[in-house]
Amino acid sequence: MLQPIEILEILAILMAVFGVTLMGVFILKVIKNILAGIFKTRLPSLPKRKPKPKKEETKMARTNKDSGLQKEDTTFNDVFMFLIAVPLVLLWTLFAGYVIWTGLHTPEVLSNIDSYTTLIAILGGPALLIIKDALDVWKTEQSTKSDFYQTKAQAVIDMNMAHQKQLHDVENKHQTQMHLIEQNDQLNEHGLLKPKGKK
């Protein structure tokens, strides 16, 4: 059976290889961008072709384009989070759980618990910072959602109040008109109301 330290060594080697590969890809991309900029300025410009007529965009396509629903570009921070930060947090959590579990079942691990605790602390420093930042982003998102729902609820309440006020005004006007009609009918019955058109 592999000891926890051997598992950690294997994982450290894999992470180092992965980090070197990622850094190589990043450096190659930077070199490619630099070379593209150098050759772009030195090459003579080619005669421009007539642009092809664009197909007419549908209203829905224009709306999606205008409203910012286009796919966003992947940034270096996105790549860093998915390729470095997430595996680091998972590695730290799994290793800590494994040490605790084997410590409860194997007395040799308990005798070397200081070494394992140091390794967990080394991995835990960056992992805890990443978790804290992720929680801060989550709190901000929840606060934004809460503000949005409060604003939406207030708008619905205001709309309902305006609708109720409008119904109340219509009912008052209707009652006033009915009252005037009743008064006119009573005056007509008693002969106090002069018919229109007669002098």
Sine and cosine of phi, psi and omega as CSV:
sin_phi,cos_phi,sin_psi,cos_psi,sin_omega,cos_omega
0.00,0.00,0.69,-0.73,0.01,-1.00
-0.94,0.33,0.67,-0.75,0.08,-1.00
-0.98,0.19,0.42,-0.91,0.01,-1.00
-0.84,0.54,-0.57,0.82,-0.02,-1.00
-0.92,0.38,-0.58,0.81,0.03,-1.00
-0.93,0.36,-0.63,0.78,0.06,-1.00
-0.89,0.45,-0.67,0.75,0.01,-1.00
-0.90,0.43,-0.64,0.77,0.03,-1.00
-0.89,0.45,-0.68,0.73,0.01,-1.00
-0.89,0.45,-0.71,0.70,0.02,-1.00
-0.90,0.44,-0.61,0.79,0.03,-1.00
-0.90,0.43,-0.65,0.76,0.03,-1.00
-0.91,0.42,-0.68,0.73,0.03,-1.00
-0.89,0.46,-0.68,0.73,0.01,-1.00
-0.91,0.42,-0.62,0.78,0.03,-1.00
-0.90,0.43,-0.70,0.71,0.03,-1.00
-0.88,0.47,-0.69,0.72,0.01,-1.00
-0.89,0.45,-0.69,0.73,0.02,-1.00
-0.89,0.46,-0.68,0.74,0.02,-1.00
-0.90,0.43,-0.66,0.75,0.03,-1.00
-0.89,0.45,-0.71,0.70,0.00,-1.00
-0.89,0.46,-0.68,0.73,0.02,-1.00
-0.91,0.42,-0.62,0.79,0.05,-1.00
-0.89,0.46,-0.69,0.73,0.03,-1.00
-0.89,0.46,-0.68,0.74,0.01,-1.00
-0.89,0.46,-0.70,0.71,0.00,-1.00
-0.91,0.42,-0.66,0.75,0.03,-1.00
-0.88,0.48,-0.63,0.78,0.02,-1.00
-0.91,0.41,-0.66,0.75,0.03,-1.00
-0.90,0.44,-0.69,0.72,0.02,-1.00
-0.89,0.45,-0.66,0.75,0.02,-1.00
-0.88,0.48,-0.68,0.73,0.02,-1.00
-0.91,0.42,-0.63,0.78,0.01,-1.00
-0.91,0.41,-0.73,0.69,0.00,-1.00
-0.90,0.43,-0.61,0.79,0.03,-1.00
-0.90,0.44,-0.61,0.79,0.04,-1.00
-0.93,0.37,-0.62,0.78,0.00,-1.00
-0.93,0.37,-0.75,0.66,-0.04,-1.00
-0.94,0.33,-0.44,0.90,0.01,-1.00
-0.92,0.39,-0.60,0.80,-0.01,-1.00
-0.98,0.21,-0.44,0.90,-0.07,-1.00
-1.00,0.01,-0.45,0.89,-0.06,-1.00
-0.96,0.28,0.65,-0.76,0.06,-1.00
-0.93,0.36,0.51,-0.86,-0.04,-1.00
-0.98,0.22,0.65,-0.76,0.02,-1.00
-1.00,0.08,0.46,-0.89,0.05,-1.00
-0.89,0.45,0.63,-0.78,-0.04,-1.00
-0.98,0.18,0.67,-0.74,0.09,-1.00
-1.00,0.08,0.36,-0.93,0.07,-1.00
-0.92,0.38,0.72,-0.69,0.00,-1.00
-0.94,0.35,0.61,-0.79,0.05,-1.00
-0.94,0.33,0.59,-0.80,0.04,-1.00
-0.91,0.42,0.71,-0.71,-0.02,-1.00
-0.97,0.23,0.57,-0.82,0.09,-1.00
-0.94,0.35,0.56,-0.83,-0.02,-1.00
-0.93,0.36,0.79,-0.62,-0.01,-1.00
-0.98,0.19,0.58,-0.81,0.08,-1.00
-0.97,0.24,0.30,-0.95,-0.01,-1.00
-0.88,0.47,-0.62,0.79,-0.01,-1.00
-0.91,0.41,-0.66,0.75,0.00,-1.00
-0.90,0.43,-0.67,0.74,0.03,-1.00
-0.90,0.43,-0.64,0.77,0.00,-1.00
-0.90,0.44,-0.69,0.72,0.02,-1.00
-0.90,0.43,-0.63,0.78,0.00,-1.00
-0.93,0.37,-0.67,0.74,-0.03,-1.00
-0.95,0.33,-0.55,0.84,-0.09,-1.00
-1.00,0.10,0.08,1.00,0.10,-1.00
0.98,0.19,0.46,0.89,-0.02,-1.00
-1.00,0.00,0.17,0.99,0.01,-1.00
-0.95,0.33,0.41,-0.91,-0.01,-1.00
-0.92,0.38,0.74,-0.68,0.00,-1.00
-0.99,0.14,0.48,-0.88,0.05,-1.00
-0.96,0.29,0.53,-0.85,0.06,-1.00
-0.98,0.19,0.78,-0.63,-0.02,-1.00
-0.99,-0.14,0.16,-0.99,0.04,-1.00
-0.89,0.46,-0.60,0.80,0.01,-1.00
-0.89,0.45,-0.61,0.79,0.05,-1.00
-0.90,0.44,-0.71,0.70,0.02,-1.00
-0.89,0.46,-0.68,0.73,0.00,-1.00
-0.88,0.47,-0.71,0.71,-0.03,-1.00
-0.89,0.45,-0.70,0.71,-0.09,-1.00
-0.98,0.19,-0.48,0.88,-0.07,-1.00
-0.98,-0.18,-0.39,0.92,-0.02,-1.00
-0.90,-0.43,-0.82,0.58,-0.15,-0.99
-0.91,0.40,-0.75,0.66,-0.05,-1.00
-0.90,0.44,-0.74,0.67,0.05,-1.00
-0.88,0.47,-0.57,0.82,0.01,-1.00
-0.90,0.43,-0.70,0.71,0.01,-1.00
-0.90,0.43,-0.68,0.73,0.01,-1.00
-0.91,0.42,-0.65,0.76,0.03,-1.00
-0.88,0.48,-0.71,0.70,0.01,-1.00
-0.88,0.48,-0.71,0.70,-0.02,-1.00
-0.90,0.43,-0.72,0.69,-0.01,-1.00
-0.90,0.43,-0.68,0.74,-0.02,-1.00
-0.92,0.40,-0.67,0.74,0.03,-1.00
-0.89,0.45,-0.69,0.73,0.04,-1.00
-0.89,0.45,-0.64,0.77,0.00,-1.00
-0.91,0.41,-0.67,0.74,0.01,-1.00
-0.90,0.43,-0.67,0.75,0.01,-1.00
-0.90,0.44,-0.70,0.71,-0.03,-1.00
-0.90,0.43,-0.73,0.69,0.01,-1.00
-0.94,0.34,-0.50,0.87,0.05,-1.00
-0.90,0.43,-0.54,0.84,0.03,-1.00
-0.97,0.24,-0.38,0.93,-0.07,-1.00
-0.93,-0.36,-0.29,0.96,-0.07,-1.00
-0.81,-0.59,0.87,-0.50,-0.03,-1.00
-0.93,0.36,-0.41,0.91,0.00,-1.00
-0.91,0.41,-0.57,0.82,0.01,-1.00
-0.93,0.38,-0.63,0.78,0.02,-1.00
-0.90,0.43,-0.53,0.85,0.02,-1.00
-0.95,0.32,-0.45,0.90,0.03,-1.00
-0.94,-0.33,0.47,0.88,-0.11,-0.99
-0.89,0.45,-0.47,0.88,0.03,-1.00
-0.89,0.45,-0.65,0.76,0.02,-1.00
-0.90,0.43,-0.71,0.71,-0.02,-1.00
-0.92,0.40,-0.62,0.78,0.03,-1.00
-0.89,0.45,-0.62,0.78,0.04,-1.00
-0.90,0.44,-0.69,0.73,0.03,-1.00
-0.90,0.45,-0.67,0.75,0.04,-1.00
-0.89,0.45,-0.64,0.77,0.00,-1.00
-0.92,0.40,-0.62,0.79,0.01,-1.00
-0.89,0.45,-0.71,0.71,0.04,-1.00
-0.95,0.32,-0.52,0.85,-0.09,-1.00
-0.95,0.32,-0.47,0.88,-0.01,-1.00
-0.84,0.55,-0.88,0.48,0.02,-1.00
-0.91,0.42,-0.57,0.82,-0.02,-1.00
-0.90,0.44,-0.66,0.75,0.01,-1.00
-0.92,0.39,-0.59,0.80,0.07,-1.00
-0.90,0.45,-0.67,0.75,0.01,-1.00
-0.90,0.43,-0.69,0.73,0.01,-1.00
-0.90,0.44,-0.66,0.75,0.00,-1.00
-0.89,0.46,-0.70,0.71,0.03,-1.00
-0.90,0.44,-0.64,0.77,0.03,-1.00
-0.90,0.44,-0.63,0.77,0.04,-1.00
-0.92,0.39,-0.60,0.80,0.05,-1.00
-0.89,0.45,-0.68,0.74,0.04,-1.00
-0.89,0.45,-0.66,0.75,0.01,-1.00
-0.89,0.45,-0.67,0.74,0.04,-1.00
-0.88,0.48,-0.66,0.75,0.01,-1.00
-0.89,0.46,-0.69,0.72,0.03,-1.00
-0.88,0.47,-0.68,0.73,0.00,-1.00
-0.91,0.42,-0.63,0.78,0.04,-1.00
-0.90,0.44,-0.67,0.74,0.04,-1.00
-0.89,0.45,-0.69,0.72,0.04,-1.00
-0.88,0.48,-0.68,0.73,-0.01,-1.00
-0.88,0.47,-0.70,0.71,0.04,-1.00
-0.88,0.47,-0.66,0.76,0.00,-1.00
-0.89,0.45,-0.72,0.69,-0.03,-1.00
-0.93,0.38,-0.57,0.82,0.06,-1.00
-0.91,0.42,-0.68,0.73,0.03,-1.00
-0.89,0.45,-0.67,0.74,0.00,-1.00
-0.90,0.43,-0.68,0.73,0.01,-1.00
-0.90,0.44,-0.65,0.76,0.03,-1.00
-0.90,0.43,-0.62,0.79,0.03,-1.00
-0.90,0.43,-0.65,0.76,0.03,-1.00
-0.91,0.41,-0.66,0.75,0.03,-1.00
-0.89,0.46,-0.72,0.69,0.01,-1.00
-0.88,0.48,-0.65,0.76,0.00,-1.00
-0.91,0.41,-0.66,0.75,0.04,-1.00
-0.90,0.43,-0.64,0.76,0.02,-1.00
-0.91,0.42,-0.66,0.75,0.03,-1.00
-0.90,0.44,-0.64,0.77,0.03,-1.00
-0.91,0.42,-0.69,0.72,0.03,-1.00
-0.89,0.46,-0.65,0.76,0.02,-1.00
-0.90,0.43,-0.65,0.76,0.02,-1.00
-0.90,0.44,-0.69,0.72,0.05,-1.00
-0.88,0.47,-0.65,0.76,0.01,-1.00
-0.90,0.44,-0.67,0.74,0.02,-1.00
-0.90,0.44,-0.67,0.74,0.02,-1.00
-0.90,0.44,-0.66,0.75,0.02,-1.00
-0.90,0.43,-0.66,0.75,0.03,-1.00
-0.89,0.45,-0.68,0.73,0.01,-1.00
-0.89,0.45,-0.66,0.75,0.01,-1.00
-0.89,0.46,-0.71,0.71,0.01,-1.00
-0.90,0.44,-0.64,0.77,0.02,-1.00
-0.89,0.45,-0.69,0.72,0.02,-1.00
-0.90,0.43,-0.66,0.75,0.03,-1.00
-0.90,0.44,-0.61,0.79,0.02,-1.00
-0.91,0.42,-0.68,0.73,0.03,-1.00
-0.90,0.44,-0.64,0.77,0.02,-1.00
-0.90,0.44,-0.67,0.74,0.04,-1.00
-0.89,0.46,-0.67,0.74,0.01,-1.00
-0.89,0.46,-0.70,0.72,0.01,-1.00
-0.89,0.46,-0.65,0.76,0.03,-1.00
-0.90,0.44,-0.67,0.75,0.01,-1.00
-0.91,0.41,-0.67,0.74,0.02,-1.00
-0.91,0.42,-0.59,0.80,0.04,-1.00
-0.90,0.44,-0.68,0.73,-0.01,-1.00
-0.89,0.45,-0.60,0.80,-0.03,-1.00
-1.00,0.04,-0.06,1.00,0.03,-1.00
0.97,0.26,0.32,0.95,-0.01,-1.00
-1.00,0.03,-0.31,0.95,-0.02,-1.00
-1.00,-0.07,0.83,-0.56,0.00,-1.00
-0.99,0.16,0.74,-0.68,0.03,-1.00
-0.91,0.42,0.58,-0.81,-0.01,-1.00
-0.95,0.30,0.55,-0.84,0.03,-1.00
0.99,-0.11,-0.34,0.94,0.03,-1.00
-0.98,-0.18,0.64,-0.77,0.01,-1.00
-0.97,-0.24,0.00,0.00,0.00,0.00
